[in-house]
């Protein structure tokens, strides 16, 4: 997740987008090509809900002749935030899709696989990070939760944010961070308090009508030779629905002009503009398994993505696209309405389809993502494969294409791969389409992606071998029935 794989989409991973699934009893070795990534990324399965447990950190250390653009930490620690279900991930989503209703909420959250001490389970374990007084630590935080954005804090300790999505940012301090599913964040913390044990804690954030469980999950930031001292009343995290805390934190993140980062290259003259509305919808459901006359789907520009039975990359590369996908994803929503108003009783019936956006190599692209109040409303973490992009702006309400672009940050926008689109608001991103291939864009809330809140960008080859897709490996997994 977050590795751009230049000219190498064959090893990107999403099933039926860049490859067919790896069949039982077979294997497939991924070739990972790095470019300008530095810091914390991660890897995960990209098949149904399997990523809930098939996941891990992917750390890119500075080159031997490079240093961090901040004081060198004494040690680092990976922290993976997770959802925990008392059940099988695949069965949970399969049942939800079959019956047409939302999948159930997680039973708990976890820090590095440990539930902490707040759930009352008989076999609770708690993650402990051992630290030494006056030492500094680099926390590599990954939100691998299925459907929940998370606040994170360490009691009585200040966090210094230094990187997001494998790109350094201007350092700033905060009592908490907000991290969306798919995102990574590198944070410095100094063990400079009285020797003792301090809670680290997470809490979900949501601005949607359907709230996740308001569970605080704990770990322990434990000084060497310390005992006791834990006090849950000292945990201070923003409230579950605190949009001010969320937006103020996100708006503090800025790019930094350090040599370890790629040179700032924000597109200014735009060749291709997309305005994409994000929604959850209902469509008729006529199967006997459905519990209601309609079933939940999700959409981008009112198109609910349908996965084909052969991967799109193979079909595109072999010029055999018939019946697999079409190249007509709408660049604007088919209907304009008050996207962020009261939409009770209002529903645009989504169209089901496998429709792609086709870009020419080198085009400067701007995408404005508009959250809507259709369905449950709320914010969304939108992830684009194959690229890091600049988050140039965001705001509340309906995007105004005459006035809002004047508020864009084109000076030091953060370079990221997963963008937070605020509920009842919008976010804008820009990038150059300089990576030929087939690239998935989707909500990193798994329930939304499973419902069709996805699309595909196809970047055509350039004019040279060096600007064209590499040939496919001979070991690509075979598609079912072929």
ABEGO torsion letter per residue (X at the ends): XGBAGBGBAAAAGBBGAABBBBBBGBBBBBBBBBBABBEBBBBBBBBEAAAAABBBBBBBBBBAABBBABBBBABBBBBBBBBBBBEBAAAAAAAAAAAGBBBBBBABBBBGGBAEAAAGBAABBBBBBBBBBGBBBBBBBBBABAABBBBBBBBGBBBBBABBGGBBBBBBBBABBBBBBGBBBBBBBBBABBBEBBBBBBBBBBABABBBBBBBBBBBBBBBGBBEGBBAAABBBBBAABAAAAAAAAAABBBBBBAABBBBBBBABBABBBBBBBBBBBBBBABAABABABBBBBBBGGBBBBBBABBAAAAAAAGBABGABBAABBABBABBBBAABBABGBBBBBBBBBBBBBBBBGBBBBBBBBBBABEAEEBBBBBBBGBBBBBABBBBEBBBAAAAAAABBAABBBBBABBBBBBGBBBBBBBBBABBEBBBBBBABAAAAAAGBBBBBBBBBBABAAABBBBBBAABBBBBGX
